[in-house]
Structure formats: structure tokens, C-alpha cells
Amino acid sequence: MLTIRNLTKSYRSAGEDIAVLRGVNLDVGAGERVALSGESGSGKSTLLHLIAGLDSADSGEIRLDDSCLSGLNDAGRAALRRDRLGLVFQQFNLIPSLSVEDNLAFQARIAGRNDSAWYAELVERLGLGGLLKRYPEQLSGGQQQRVAIGRALATKPALLLADEPTGNLDEATADDVLTLARDLVARTGCGFLMVTHSARLAATLDRQVTLHAGLIA
């Protein structure tokens, strides 16, 4: 479902090129839940940004099903994010002026893929029924992250990308949020790639890979 081959990425800093990714190869199957670990600065977030089409690789190939990202222009990558990817970040990134109800439905409405039965199931499974009229500032960190996960899964994406989604949560809340994410991913059958520094949380997924010196170990 996700195929990455020989992916490279460098950045210019202080007059020299710094290689971050040196030929990354990775596969994530439909319904597979994969943890991506590595030391700080190893390029984990860079890799997720490239997969999401938020940045461009120097060389190599990223394929999501039958779409090759290198062959897409900015509009094509935006459409891919809208229609086929779910993104969850450490900082939640909810829209502060929208209620929980509208944040949950935001991506699905943009994609034109409203599914009232699935929306109702997400609200129930995420425990958000009594919070729909609240705004992000009125929620705890764990509640905000549950809204972010629901928003990302509302379109039933082909792939869910999560960058340290529990990094701002206490251990008990992190466990609860990740359990919900795993269950909902299994329910949709989408692939799940999660960046995490926690070996304990990584061990709860199907497979663990490590990014070291710009390569997948």
C-alpha cells in the first residue's frame, strides 16, 4: 500500500549539504500498524513530511497504492492529503474557532466524503458525545488528541501518519489514546505509520523499524 524506495533528502545549512535520508526503503501494508523509532534528528519527521507531500525528496520514489508522489504537482499532493491520508501530530493542530463537532467533520467535508454512520461511530468510540459543542481550548490534551484522531480517520484514509501523537500526554492518557487509534485503524483497514520515542508504545504495534544514520535499520 505504501512503498518507499531509495529515498534521499538533504538540507543546506551553514554553506554545506546535510544528508538526512540516505536511501530509505520501507513498505507498509494495508491494515498494518508500524512504529518508526530513532534518535532525535534522525529524520523521522522529515520522512513523514515527504510521505505526506509536505516536502519533496531529492531522489527516490514514494508510492501510495497507484499514485507516485514524485509525479504529482502541488495541487495533486494536496488532493492526495485530502482524500487518502490522515495526519495526526503531537501539537493536535485543531482549528480553535471551530467546535469539536466541526473539527471532527472538517477534512471529510472538504473531501466531500461525509459518512454519517461512520461519524457517529467515531464520536461514540472516541468518547466525544458530550463534548461536541465545546471548543479546543475547553478540552484536555487527551480529548484534543482524540478529536485529532477522529478528524484524520473521518475520511477512512488509505494511510494514517502520526508524528509523536502521544508526546504531550501522560502515560495513562497516551495508552488510552493509542489503544483507540489502533482499534479504529483496524476497523478501517488503513495502514498506520507512527513515529514514537517510546519503546513501550512501539511494542504495541505490529512491527517496529528504526531510522538510523539516514537508513531504515
Stockholm file with secondary structure:
# STOCKHOLM 1.0

chainA/1-217         MLTIRNLTKSYRSAGEDIAVLRGVNLDVGAGERVALSGESGSGKSTLLHLIAGLDSADSGEIRLDDSCLSGLNDAGRAALRRDRLGLVFQQFNLIPSLSVEDNLAFQARIAGRNDSAWYAELVERLGLGGLLKRYPEQLSGGQQQRVAIGRALATKPALLLADEPTGNLDEATADDVLTLARDLVARTGCGFLMVTHSARLAATLDRQVTLHAGLIA
#=GR chainA/1-217 SS CEEEEEEEEEEEETTEEEEEEEEEEEEECTTCEEEEECCTTSSHHHHHHHHTTSSCCSEEEEEETTEEGGGCCHHHHHHHHHHHEEEEETTCCCCTTSCHHHHHHHHHHHHTCCCHHHHHHHHHHTTCTTTTTCCGGGSCHHHHHHHHHHHHHTTCCSEEEEESTTTTSCHHHHHHHHHHHHHHHHHHTCEEEEECSCHHHHTTSSEEEEEETTEEC
#=GC SS_cons         CEEEEEEEEEEEETTEEEEEEEEEEEEECTTCEEEEECCTTSSHHHHHHHHTTSSCCSEEEEEETTEEGGGCCHHHHHHHHHHHEEEEETTCCCCTTSCHHHHHHHHHHHHTCCCHHHHHHHHHHTTCTTTTTCCGGGSCHHHHHHHHHHHHHTTCCSEEEEESTTTTSCHHHHHHHHHHHHHHHHHHTCEEEEECSCHHHHTTSSEEEEEETTEEC
//
